[in-house]
Amino acid sequence: MPNKYSDESTSILLRLPKDMKERLYKTAERLNKKNPGANYSANSMIRAAIIAYLDQVDMEDREARTGE
């Protein structure tokens, strides 16, 4: 069903300064104009940043455990 959230997902409330929110939305708009069909959104960019950060922390933890 369209516009139905996955049962495997949840929501997080994120508070940002107004200027950062405006910048985020303007960036999504700019990226969509540069890349037609890419469908960037503020949510997709925030999700990508969170995933990248979590992956980085996980990698650093693995390196610390293995001594690499």
Buried (B, 14 or more C-beta within 10 A) or exposed (E): EEEEEEEEEEEEEEEEEEEEEEEBEEEBEEBBEEEEEEEBBBEEBBEEEEEEEEEEEEEEEEEEEEEE
